[in-house]
Amino acid sequence: MDAKKELETRFQKDLVAALNASKADFNFSQFVDTCDVSRETADAVAAKLLATVFVKSLKDHVITDKEEAHTNKIARRLEISSSRQKEILNRAGKAKYRAELAAAEADGVITDEERDALNTLLGTLLDSDGDAPQTVAPQKDSVTHSTSQKNKTQPHVSTAIGAAAATTAVAPAPSASFDEAKFRKTLVYQSKGTVKSLLADLNFLRHFDKHNEKRSQIFRIVGYTGIACLCLAAVCLLFVLGTPRGSQAAKTAVIAVGGIGAILSITGFAMNAKHSNLEDRRYEILHGLLKLLDKDMADEAHIEAKIDFRPHNHSQKLLRKGKVSYWNVKFYMDRWLEVRGNFVDGTKYTITLIEKQQDRHRTKRSASGKLKHKYKTKNSSEAIVNLKIKQKRYPQARNKYNHIKNAIKLPSWVNLKSVTADGDQLTLRTTTSSKWDAVGPKTKRPAKDGVNWMAMMFLSMYRLLNVSK
């Protein structure tokens, strides 16, 4: 065993020296042939070297474009395919995050500075690309591999899962693991699978949404063009009718234009109504959550996820009708997101997001006697995180429950609703009336970020558990 480690260490030193000496003409396969190591051992050392480069770039918790390009270049020179690179960097990112979290919790207290650093690192690791498989062009200085690529244009190291290498082909429409026809009819996504399979589903939903948005835009243009034709026909018709010498042919032409306008407007707006646009934050929050949860899950662990894309005020979500002062109110409650799974330590988790909406309406007669209608909508969001722990792993948990509220740290725009502990169950409920969002990969994070909200809830709960071991 010692001899093997010594051989790997010597090969790694020689490999680093060769990489530094050969800036452009280095050939990994030829280099391995000149060394007294197997290809399997060489590939293992190459993987460790790539992981070391990636972790070094995470030292300040931010990866620059130059660092991304350098990591991609190392992967190409070591003949590591993009799928293999994804696996290596994903594992390295998990290890880096867990190590820093453990170091921060070593003294039983996570300071604000440590929490900010962890959140920065987490944000970097969550800032991943899309998940659509694409065809990758062979690289000049590496052996051609069959790869799976996420980027659509330039090389970009996904700091969460390490997608690499440039692509020159347009991505095909992604496929989904669930019943697409049923989803189009119900607008409810429900699936169980690995993080990888669920991310592929979310990429399909993103593609589905963007496609519908483009089609809706086209149909709206058609509809408004039809209205313009109707207005033009009406003006022309008035002009023709007001002209004594207006010919029958002119009248017919004007009426024809009006008819075409009517057809365009009806068709355009009718087709636009058939294309339901999905609320972006619903699938983006799950995308961010999957990246977050994946850091503390086994590689092939399964997650159950459900997203209800129907409007918050859908008829099936109506709780009751009532009055608030002068307002007639319809009260809705929408449990639109549910996620369940297991962490690597055996803890079972459940995440639920609820939107509560009030549609208010009132009538008021003005001084002139006209009856006016007023409408108003009020919304609030609630997040519930439930952990079912293993008592053997956290034997002191019950003794620490009295101090549980001291462990809770939340974003300034979120309020604590309740925190309860009962046996092996720990439940945290938080609410906000602020308008929050969740965005896709390579997009600037909003000030009120839903993924950060969830991350801080988990950090608060595990802060308590980690001092209960």
C-alpha positions in Angstrom: 0.0 0.0 0.0 2.9 2.3 0.9 4.6 1.5 -2.3 1.5 2.4 -4.3 1.2 5.7 -2.5 4.9 6.4 -3.1 4.5 5.6 -6.8 1.5 7.9 -7.1 3.3 10.7 -5.3 6.3 10.4 -7.6 4.1 10.3 -10.7 2.2 13.4 -9.5 5.4 15.4 -9.1 6.6 14.3 -12.5 3.3 15.1 -14.0 3.2 18.6 -12.5 6.7 19.3 -13.7 5.8 18.1 -17.2 2.7 20.3 -17.3 4.7 23.3 -16.3 7.5 22.6 -18.7 5.2 21.9 -21.7 2.8 24.8 -22.2 1.2 23.7 -25.4 2.5 20.4 -26.8 1.9 18.2 -23.7 0.3 14.8 -24.5 -0.9 13.0 -21.4 -1.2 9.6 -23.1 2.4 9.7 -24.4 3.6 10.9 -21.0 1.9 8.0 -19.2 3.6 5.6 -21.7 7.0 6.9 -20.6 6.3 6.4 -16.9 6.2 3.1 -15.0 2.5 3.4 -14.0 -0.7 2.0 -15.3 -3.3 4.1 -17.1 -5.7 3.5 -14.2 -3.2 4.9 -11.7 -2.4 7.8 -14.0 -6.1 8.7 -14.4 -6.6 8.6 -10.6 -3.6 11.0 -10.1 -4.9 13.3 -12.8 -8.3 13.4 -11.0 -6.7 14.3 -7.7 -4.6 17.0 -9.4 -7.7 18.5 -11.1 -9.6 18.5 -7.7 -6.6 20.3 -6.1 -6.6 23.0 -8.7 -10.4 23.5 -8.3 -10.2 23.7 -4.5 -7.3 26.1 -4.7 -9.5 28.4 -6.9 -12.2 28.3 -4.1 -9.8 29.7 -1.5 -11.4 33.1 -1.6 -14.9 31.5 -2.2 -15.1 33.1 -5.6 -14.0 31.7 -8.9 -12.9 34.2 -11.5 -13.1 33.7 -15.3 -9.3 33.2 -15.4 -9.5 30.5 -12.8 -12.4 28.8 -14.6 -10.4 28.8 -17.9 -7.3 27.5 -16.1 -9.3 24.6 -14.6 -10.8 23.7 -18.0 -7.4 23.8 -19.6 -5.9 21.4 -17.0 -8.8 19.0 -17.6 -8.3 19.0 -21.3 -4.5 18.5 -21.0 -5.1 15.6 -18.6 -7.6 14.1 -21.1 -10.5 14.2 -18.6 -13.9 14.2 -20.3 -16.5 16.8 -19.3 -18.7 14.1 -17.6 -15.7 12.9 -15.6 -14.7 16.5 -14.8 -18.2 17.2 -13.6 -18.0 14.3 -11.2 -14.5 15.3 -9.9 -15.4 18.9 -9.2 -18.7 18.0 -7.7 -17.0 15.8 -5.2 -14.3 18.3 -4.5 -16.9 21.1 -4.0 -18.9 19.0 -1.5 -15.7 18.2 0.5 -14.7 21.8 0.6 -18.1 23.0 1.8 -18.4 20.2 4.4 -14.8 20.9 5.7 -15.5 24.7 6.1 -18.9 24.0 7.8 -17.3 21.6 10.2 -14.5 24.0 11.0 -17.0 26.8 11.7 -19.0 24.6 14.0 -16.0 23.2 15.8 -16.4 25.6 18.8 -20.2 25.1 18.8 -20.9 28.7 17.6 -21.1 30.0 14.0 -20.2 33.6 14.0 -21.7 36.1 11.6 -18.4 36.3 9.7 -18.3 32.6 9.4 -21.9 32.5 8.3 -21.3 35.1 5.6 -18.3 33.2 4.4 -20.3 29.9 4.2 -23.1 31.7 2.4 -20.6 33.1 -0.1 -19.1 29.7 -0.7 -22.5 28.2 -1.0 -23.6 30.8 -3.5 -20.5 30.1 -5.6 -21.2 26.3 -5.5 -24.8 26.9 -6.4 -24.0 29.2 -9.3 -24.1 26.3 -11.9 -24.9 26.2 -15.5 -28.0 24.7 -17.2 -28.3 20.9 -17.4 -29.1 20.2 -21.0 -26.9 17.6 -22.7 -25.0 18.9 -25.7 -22.5 17.7 -28.2 -19.0 18.8 -27.4 -16.4 19.6 -30.0 -13.1 17.8 -29.6 -10.3 19.8 -28.0 -7.1 20.5 -29.8 -4.7 19.3 -27.1 -6.6 16.3 -25.8 -7.9 12.9 -27.0 -11.5 13.1 -28.3 -14.1 11.9 -25.7 -17.8 11.2 -25.7 -19.0 13.9 -23.3 -22.1 15.5 -21.9 -22.0 19.3 -21.9 -24.1 22.0 -20.2 -22.8 25.2 -21.7 -24.2 26.6 -24.9 -21.3 28.8 -25.9 -18.1 29.5 -24.0 -16.3 27.2 -21.6 -17.4 27.8 -18.0 -16.4 25.7 -15.0 -19.6 25.1 -13.1 -18.5 25.9 -9.5 -21.1 23.5 -8.1 -20.7 20.5 -10.4 -17.9 21.5 -12.7 -19.3 21.4 -16.2 -16.4 22.0 -18.6 -15.2 22.3 -22.2 -16.6 24.5 -25.0 -19.4 23.5 -27.3 -20.0 24.5 -30.9 -23.4 22.8 -31.4 -26.8 24.0 -30.6 -28.4 22.1 -27.7 -31.3 19.7 -28.6 -34.6 20.1 -26.8 -34.1 18.4 -23.4 -36.2 15.4 -22.5 -38.1 14.7 -19.2 -38.4 11.6 -17.1 -42.1 12.4 -16.3 -45.3 12.3 -18.3 -45.1 15.4 -20.5 -48.6 15.2 -21.8 -50.0 14.9 -18.3 -48.0 17.9 -17.1 -49.2 20.0 -20.0 -52.7 19.2 -18.9 -52.4 19.5 -15.1 -49.4 21.9 -14.7 -48.3 19.8 -11.8 -44.8 18.3 -11.8 -44.1 15.3 -9.6 -41.2 13.0 -9.7 -38.8 10.8 -7.6 -35.2 10.3 -8.6 -31.6 11.3 -8.2 -30.5 14.9 -8.2 -29.2 14.4 -11.7 -32.5 13.2 -13.1 -34.5 15.9 -11.3 -32.1 18.6 -12.6 -32.7 17.2 -16.1 -36.5 17.5 -15.5 -36.1 21.1 -14.4 -34.1 21.9 -17.5 -37.0 20.5 -19.5 -39.4 22.8 -17.6 -37.1 25.8 -18.2 -37.0 25.0 -21.9 -40.8 24.4 -21.9 -41.4 27.8 -20.3 -39.1 29.8 -22.5 -40.6 28.1 -25.6 -44.1 29.0 -24.5 -43.0 32.6 -23.7 -41.7 33.0 -27.3 -44.8 31.5 -28.8 -47.0 33.7 -26.6 -45.1 36.8 -27.7 -45.6 35.9 -31.4 -49.3 35.3 -30.9 -49.7 38.6 -29.0 -48.0 40.4 -31.9 -50.4 38.7 -34.3 -53.3 39.7 -32.0 -52.2 43.4 -31.8 -51.6 43.4 -35.6 -55.2 42.3 -36.0 -56.4 45.1 -33.8 -54.4 47.6 -35.8 -56.0 46.2 -39.0 -59.4 46.6 -37.5 -58.7 50.2 -36.5 -57.3 51.0 -40.0 -60.3 49.4 -41.7 -62.7 51.4 -39.5 -61.0 54.7 -40.3 -60.9 53.9 -44.0 -64.5 52.8 -44.0 -65.6 56.1 -42.5 -63.6 57.9 -45.2 -65.1 55.8 -48.0 -68.6 56.2 -46.7 -68.2 59.9 -46.4 -67.1 60.2 -50.0 -69.9 60.4 -52.5 -67.8 58.8 -55.2 -66.7 55.9 -52.9 -66.7 52.8 -55.2 -68.1 49.5 -54.2 -64.7 47.9 -54.8 -63.1 50.3 -52.2 -65.7 49.4 -49.7 -65.2 45.7 -50.3 -61.4 46.1 -49.9 -61.8 48.0 -46.6 -64.2 45.4 -45.2 -61.8 42.6 -46.3 -59.0 44.3 -44.3 -61.3 44.6 -41.3 -62.2 40.9 -41.7 -58.5 39.9 -41.8 -57.9 42.0 -38.8 -60.7 40.4 -36.8 -59.4 36.9 -37.7 -55.8 37.8 -36.7 -56.8 39.3 -33.4 -59.1 36.5 -32.4 -56.6 33.8 -33.5 -53.6 35.5 -31.9 -55.2 36.1 -28.5 -56.9 32.7 -28.5 -53.7 30.9 -29.2 -51.8 33.1 -26.7 -54.3 32.0 -24.0 -53.5 28.3 -24.7 -49.8 28.7 -23.9 -49.5 28.8 -20.1 -46.3 30.5 -18.9 -44.7 29.0 -15.8 -43.6 31.2 -12.9 -39.8 31.1 -13.2 -39.1 31.1 -9.4 -41.0 27.9 -8.9 -38.6 25.7 -10.9 -35.6 27.9 -10.1 -36.1 27.5 -6.3 -36.1 23.7 -6.7 -33.0 23.9 -8.9 -31.2 25.8 -6.2 -32.5 23.5 -3.5 -31.2 20.4 -5.3 -27.8 21.9 -5.6 -27.9 22.9 -1.9 -29.1 19.5 -0.7 -26.8 17.5 -2.9 -23.8 18.7 -0.9 -24.9 16.5 2.1 -26.5 13.6 0.2 -25.2 10.3 -1.1 -24.3 10.4 -4.8 -27.2 8.1 -5.8 -29.7 9.1 -3.2 -33.3 9.8 -4.3 -35.4 12.9 -3.8 -39.2 13.3 -4.1 -40.3 16.6 -5.5 -43.6 18.2 -6.4 -44.3 21.6 -7.9 -47.8 22.9 -8.6 -47.5 25.5 -11.3 -51.2 26.4 -11.3 -52.0 30.0 -10.1 -52.1 30.6 -6.4 -55.8 31.6 -6.7 -56.8 28.5 -8.6 -60.3 27.4 -7.7 -59.1 24.2 -6.1 -56.9 26.2 -3.7 -59.8 28.3 -2.3 -60.1 28.0 1.5 -63.0 30.2 2.2 -64.8 33.5 1.4 -65.3 36.3 3.9 -65.0 40.0 4.6 -62.2 42.1 5.9 -63.6 45.6 6.7 -65.3 46.8 3.5 -63.6 44.2 1.3 -65.1 41.0 0.0 -62.2 38.5 0.3 -61.4 35.1 -1.2 -58.7 33.3 0.9 -56.4 30.9 -0.9 -53.7 28.6 0.3 -51.3 27.0 -2.2 -48.8 24.3 -1.0 -47.0 24.6 -4.3 -43.6 23.0 -3.5 -42.8 19.8 -1.5 -39.4 18.1 -1.4 -38.5 15.0 0.6 -35.2 13.1 0.9 -32.4 11.8 3.2 -29.1 13.3 4.1 -26.0 11.2 4.3 -26.1 11.1 8.1 -29.6 9.4 8.0 -31.6 12.5 8.8 -34.9 12.7 6.8 -36.0 16.1 5.6 -39.1 17.6 4.2 -39.4 21.1 2.7 -42.7 22.8 2.0 -43.4 26.2 0.5 -46.8 27.7 0.9 -48.3 30.8 -0.7 -51.2 32.5 1.0 -53.2 34.9 -1.2 -56.1 37.1 -0.6 -58.1 38.4 -3.6 -60.0 41.5 -2.4 -62.9 43.3 -4.1 -65.2 46.1 -3.2 -67.6 48.5 -4.9 -68.0 52.1 -4.1 -70.4 54.7 -5.4 -68.7 58.0 -6.3 -70.0 61.5 -5.6 -71.2 61.6 -9.2 -73.3 58.4 -8.7 -71.0 56.1 -10.7 -70.4 52.6 -9.3 -66.6 51.9 -9.0 -65.0 48.6 -8.5 -61.7 48.2 -6.7 -59.5 45.1 -6.6 -56.4 44.3 -4.4 -54.3 41.3 -3.8 -52.2 40.4 -0.7 -49.6 37.7 -0.6 -47.4 36.1 2.0 -45.0 33.1 1.8 -44.3 30.4 4.4 -41.5 27.9 4.4 -41.5 24.8 6.5 -38.5 22.6 7.1 -38.9 19.4 9.0 -36.0 17.1 10.1 -36.4 13.6 11.5 -33.2 12.8 13.2 -31.5 9.7 14.4 -31.4 9.8 18.2 -28.3 7.6 18.3 -26.4 10.1 16.1 -27.6 13.2 18.1 -28.1 11.8 21.7 -28.0 15.3 23.3 -30.6 16.8 21.0 -33.5 16.8 23.5 -31.4 18.5 26.1 -30.5 21.3 23.6 -34.1 21.9 22.4 -34.6 24.6 25.1 -32.0 26.7 23.5 -33.3 26.1 19.9 -34.4 29.7 19.3 -31.0 31.0 20.0 -29.6 29.0 17.1 -32.0 30.5 14.5 -30.5 33.0 12.1 -32.7 34.2 9.2 -32.5 36.9 6.5 -33.7 40.3 7.7 -36.8 40.1 5.5 -37.9 36.8 6.9 -39.8 36.3 10.2 -39.7 33.3 12.5 -43.2 31.8 12.9 -42.5 28.8 15.1 -39.9 26.2 15.9 -41.0 23.0 17.6 -39.2 19.9 18.8 -40.9 16.7 19.6 -38.9 13.5 20.1 -36.9 12.9 16.9 -38.8 15.6 14.9 -37.5 19.2 14.6 -39.7 21.7 12.6 -38.9 25.3 11.7 -41.6 27.5 10.1 -40.8 31.0 8.8 -42.8 33.6 6.9 -42.3 36.7 4.8 -44.6 39.2 3.1 -41.7 40.4 1.0 -41.6 39.6 -2.7 -38.7 37.2 -3.0 -37.3 35.4 -6.1 -35.1 32.6 -7.3 -33.0 32.9 -10.5 -31.4 30.5 -12.9 -27.7 29.7 -13.5 -25.3 32.5 -14.3 -27.9 35.1 -13.3 -27.2 37.8 -10.6 -28.8 36.7 -7.4 -31.6 38.9 -6.1 -31.4 40.8 -2.8 -34.2 38.6 -1.4 -33.0 35.2 -2.6 -35.3 32.2 -1.9 -32.4 29.7 -2.0 -30.4 31.7 0.6 -33.6 31.7 2.7 -33.7 27.9 2.7 -30.0 27.6 3.2 -30.1 29.7 6.4 -33.0 27.6 7.8 -30.9 24.4 7.3 -27.8 26.0 8.8 -29.8 27.2 11.8 -31.2 23.7 12.4 -27.9 21.9 11.9 -26.2 24.4 14.2 -28.2 23.0 17.0 -27.8 19.3 15.9 -24.0 19.5 15.6 -23.6 20.5 19.3 -26.0 17.6 20.2 -23.7 14.8 19.1 
